[in-house]
Amino acid sequence: MNYPLQLKKKIIAVAPQIYVTDADGNPVLYVKQKIFKLKEHVEVFTDNTRENKLCDIHANKVIDWSAAYNFTNAEGNGFGGIRRKGMRSLWRAHYEIYPEDAAQPAEFSIREESVMVRLLDNVLSGIPLIGGFTGYFTNPSYIITDSNGSEVMRLKKKPAFLEGKFSIESLAELGSQQQIRILVGLLMMTLLEQHRG
């Protein structure tokens, strides 16, 4: 893939949508979240024509405090997933990406880099007239590490008004399946953290 990737999220939409493009502006991924589902269900396509489905993401339970979200390809075969680390995510977002099923050890971890940015965002979002604009001033970044603690990717929020904009940098050589697993995990994490703009 041609990094850095650009991720744009429509904030004002009936069903949340995310567009991912490469450094040349070519479409890489498109997400449209299913609405009115008791369990989370997200469809991931290669572009917004929705002709080629890459995968589905399904929650393993209704309440998502520490839910796992399993990835299945177009043929219905599982190829990994992401789980939120519930208590650890109170102060700083923390997720784990696993290779096949949620019973396996994490292949990658996603951690929010700054506790202060999260704290500032939480404080400002509760203030009337300011809360809707925190996404322009507080821009979290997330570091993705492998099981050895080596940094492999970074997701960074960029200032934007009425939409979410992020860049995804590659920091290490990864196999294509690993890249897809991380990117799909980042898409799901972005939807779960969407209250933060």
C-alpha positions as CSV (number, residue, x, y, z in Angstrom):
1,M,0.0,0.0,0.0
2,N,1.1,3.5,-0.7
3,Y,1.4,5.2,2.7
4,P,0.5,7.5,4.3
5,L,-3.2,6.6,4.1
6,Q,-5.9,9.2,4.6
7,L,-9.0,8.3,6.6
8,K,-12.1,10.5,6.4
9,K,-15.2,10.0,8.6
10,K,-18.5,11.6,7.9
11,I,-19.8,12.9,11.2
12,I,-23.2,14.0,10.0
13,A,-24.7,10.9,8.5
14,V,-27.5,8.5,9.3
15,A,-25.2,5.5,9.1
16,P,-21.5,6.2,10.0
17,Q,-19.3,6.0,6.9
18,I,-15.5,6.0,6.6
19,Y,-13.4,6.5,3.4
20,V,-9.7,5.5,3.3
21,T,-7.5,6.6,0.4
22,D,-3.8,6.1,-0.3
23,A,-1.1,8.8,-0.7
24,D,-2.2,9.3,-4.4
25,G,-5.9,9.6,-3.5
26,N,-6.9,6.2,-4.7
27,P,-9.6,4.4,-2.7
28,V,-8.4,1.6,-0.4
29,L,-11.3,1.0,1.9
30,Y,-14.9,2.1,2.5
31,V,-17.0,1.4,5.5
32,K,-20.7,1.7,6.1
33,Q,-21.9,0.7,9.5
34,K,-25.2,-1.2,9.7
35,I,-27.7,0.7,12.0
36,F,-30.5,-0.6,14.2
37,K,-28.6,-3.8,15.1
38,L,-28.5,-5.2,18.6
39,K,-25.0,-6.5,17.9
40,E,-22.5,-4.3,16.0
41,H,-22.2,-5.1,12.3
42,V,-19.9,-3.3,9.9
43,E,-19.3,-3.9,6.2
44,V,-15.9,-3.1,4.7
45,F,-15.6,-2.6,0.9
46,T,-12.7,-1.8,-1.3
47,D,-14.4,1.5,-2.4
48,N,-17.7,3.4,-2.1
49,T,-19.3,1.7,-5.1
50,R,-19.7,-1.2,-2.6
51,E,-19.2,-3.7,-5.4
52,N,-16.3,-5.6,-3.8
53,K,-16.7,-6.5,-0.2
54,L,-13.5,-7.0,1.7
55,C,-15.0,-8.2,5.0
56,D,-17.6,-8.0,7.7
57,I,-17.0,-7.1,11.3
58,H,-19.3,-8.6,13.9
59,A,-19.4,-8.0,17.6
60,N,-19.4,-11.1,19.8
61,K,-21.9,-9.7,22.3
62,V,-24.4,-6.9,22.6
63,I,-22.8,-4.8,25.3
64,D,-19.4,-3.6,24.0
65,W,-17.5,-2.6,27.1
66,S,-14.9,-5.4,26.5
67,A,-16.5,-6.9,23.4
68,A,-14.5,-8.6,20.7
69,Y,-15.1,-7.7,17.0
70,N,-14.4,-10.6,14.6
71,F,-13.4,-10.1,11.0
72,T,-14.7,-12.5,8.3
73,N,-13.8,-12.3,4.6
74,A,-16.3,-12.3,1.7
75,E,-16.4,-16.1,1.9
76,G,-17.3,-16.0,5.6
77,N,-13.9,-17.2,6.9
78,G,-12.4,-15.6,10.0
79,F,-9.1,-13.8,9.7
80,G,-8.8,-12.0,13.0
81,G,-10.4,-9.3,15.1
82,I,-10.1,-6.6,17.6
83,R,-11.0,-6.4,21.3
84,R,-11.1,-3.4,23.6
85,K,-9.3,-3.6,26.9
86,G,-12.1,-2.3,29.1
87,M,-10.5,-1.1,32.3
88,R,-7.3,-0.1,30.6
89,S,-9.3,2.1,28.1
90,L,-10.7,4.3,30.9
91,W,-7.7,6.6,30.9
92,R,-6.2,5.9,27.5
93,A,-7.8,3.9,24.6
94,H,-6.3,0.4,24.4
95,Y,-7.2,-2.3,21.9
96,E,-5.7,-5.6,20.9
97,I,-5.7,-7.1,17.4
98,Y,-5.7,-10.9,17.3
99,P,-4.9,-13.1,14.3
100,E,-7.7,-15.7,14.2
101,D,-10.1,-15.7,17.2
102,A,-10.5,-13.8,20.5
103,A,-9.0,-16.7,22.5
104,Q,-5.6,-16.2,20.9
105,P,-2.9,-13.8,22.3
106,A,-2.7,-10.4,20.7
107,E,-0.7,-10.0,17.5
108,F,-0.8,-6.2,17.8
109,S,-1.8,-3.5,20.4
110,I,-3.2,-0.1,19.7
111,R,-2.7,2.5,22.4
112,E,-3.6,6.2,22.6
113,E,-0.3,8.1,22.9
114,S,-1.4,10.9,25.3
115,V,-3.5,10.7,28.4
116,M,-3.5,14.5,28.6
117,V,-5.2,14.9,25.1
118,R,-7.9,12.4,26.2
119,L,-8.5,14.2,29.5
120,L,-8.6,17.6,27.8
121,D,-11.1,16.2,25.2
122,N,-13.3,14.8,27.9
123,V,-13.3,18.1,29.9
124,L,-13.9,20.4,26.9
125,S,-16.6,18.1,25.3
126,G,-18.8,18.7,28.4
127,I,-18.8,22.5,28.0
128,P,-21.8,23.9,26.0
129,L,-20.9,25.7,22.7
130,I,-17.3,24.3,22.9
131,G,-18.0,20.6,23.1
132,G,-19.0,20.3,19.4
133,F,-15.6,21.8,18.4
134,T,-13.2,19.7,20.4
135,G,-12.4,17.6,17.4
136,Y,-10.7,20.6,15.9
137,F,-8.5,21.3,18.9
138,T,-7.8,18.0,20.6
139,N,-6.2,15.6,18.1
140,P,-5.4,12.2,19.6
141,S,-2.8,9.8,18.1
142,Y,-2.6,6.1,18.5
143,I,0.5,3.9,18.2
144,I,0.3,0.3,16.9
145,T,2.9,-2.1,18.3
146,D,3.6,-5.8,17.6
147,S,3.9,-8.5,20.3
148,N,7.6,-7.5,20.8
149,G,6.6,-3.8,21.5
150,S,8.0,-2.6,18.2
151,E,6.1,0.3,16.6
152,V,4.5,-0.7,13.3
153,M,1.9,2.0,12.5
154,R,0.5,5.3,13.8
155,L,-3.0,6.7,13.4
156,K,-3.1,10.5,14.0
157,K,-6.2,12.7,14.0
158,K,-5.9,15.9,12.0
159,P,-7.8,19.2,12.7
160,A,-11.1,19.2,10.8
161,F,-14.5,20.8,11.0
162,L,-17.7,18.7,10.7
163,E,-15.8,15.6,9.7
164,G,-13.1,13.3,11.2
165,K,-9.7,13.3,9.4
166,F,-6.9,10.9,10.2
167,S,-3.6,9.9,8.7
168,I,-2.1,6.4,8.9
169,E,1.7,6.0,8.8
170,S,3.5,2.8,8.2
171,L,6.5,2.5,10.6
172,A,7.7,-1.1,9.7
173,E,7.5,-3.7,7.0
174,L,4.4,-5.9,7.4
175,G,2.8,-8.7,5.4
176,S,-0.3,-7.8,3.4
177,Q,-2.6,-9.8,5.6
178,Q,-1.2,-8.1,8.7
179,Q,-1.7,-4.7,7.1
180,I,-5.3,-5.5,6.3
181,R,-5.9,-6.8,9.8
182,I,-4.5,-3.7,11.4
183,L,-6.4,-1.3,9.0
184,V,-9.7,-3.1,9.6
185,G,-9.0,-3.0,13.3
186,L,-8.3,0.8,13.1
187,L,-11.6,1.3,11.2
188,M,-13.5,-0.5,14.0
189,M,-11.6,1.4,16.7
190,T,-12.4,4.7,15.0
191,L,-16.1,3.8,15.0
192,L,-16.0,2.9,18.7
193,E,-14.2,6.1,19.6
194,Q,-16.5,8.2,17.3
195,H,-17.9,10.2,20.2
196,R,-14.5,12.0,20.3
197,G,-15.0,13.5,16.8
